[in-house]
Amino acid sequence: MPGCALGVAAGLFLFKTLDAVLLARSLGAFVILYAIYSLWMTTRPPGSPQPVPPAILRPLASFLSGAVGTMFGAMASIFFAMVTLDSFILCAAALPAMGLGLLFGDRIHSGLSQAAFQRVVCAALFLCGVPLLVK
């Protein structure tokens, strides 16, 4: 818990001092690095020791969850200002495409092994991070 509180303080500081472009690039780099790490973890044999000892990973994850959640969760507040009648109409118009995407995704997911699905998710994360990084 102290690590998370320190992370929230660090996230608030960085959110206030950095501009939006640098924050977006930072998020892109974080997502890409996480995708690479997660992909690497899928190649490790089952039962192999953790690459980072849990005694180090737990406080680091606590700090990062507070910092990243504060920095990028605070950025979400700007989207509430963009809620208009046009945005509701656009969302309603997109519902059929979203439904088709869910059905298509379910068919793909049910035909993949657990490891293959994890690799697809890692690739999707990587691809989502690239536009943020080059923005």
C-alpha positions, 0 to 999 in steps of 0.5 A, a space after each residue: 500500500 505505501 508503494 501505491 500511495 507513493 506512485 499516486 503522488 509521483 503520477 500526480 506530479 508527472 501529470 501536472 508537469 509533463 505535456 499531453 504529447 509526452 504523456 501519450 508517448 510514455 503510455 505508448 512506451 509502457 504498453 509496448 514494453 509490457 507487451 514485449 515482456 508478456 510475450 517473452 513470458 509466454 515462451 518460458 517453460 511452465 514451472 520455471 522460476 520468475 525472472 524478477 523475484 516477487 519480493 522486488 516485483 510486488 512493491 514495483 508493481 504497487 508503485 507503477 499501478 499508482 503512478 500509471 493509474 493516476 497519470 492516465 486515469 486523470 487524462 480520461 477526465 477530458 473525455 467527459 467534456 466531449 460527451 455530446 448528442 453527436 457522440 451518442 448518435 455515433 456510438 449508437 450507429 457503431 453498435 452493430 459493428 461492435 456486435 459483429 466484432 464480438 461474435 467474430 472475436 469469440 469464434 477466433 478465441 474459441 479456436 485458439 489455445 491459451 498460449 496462442 491467445 496470449 500471444 495475440 493479445 500481446 501483439 494487439 497491445 504492441 500495435 496499440 502502443 505504436 501510435 501513442 509512441 509516434 504521436 
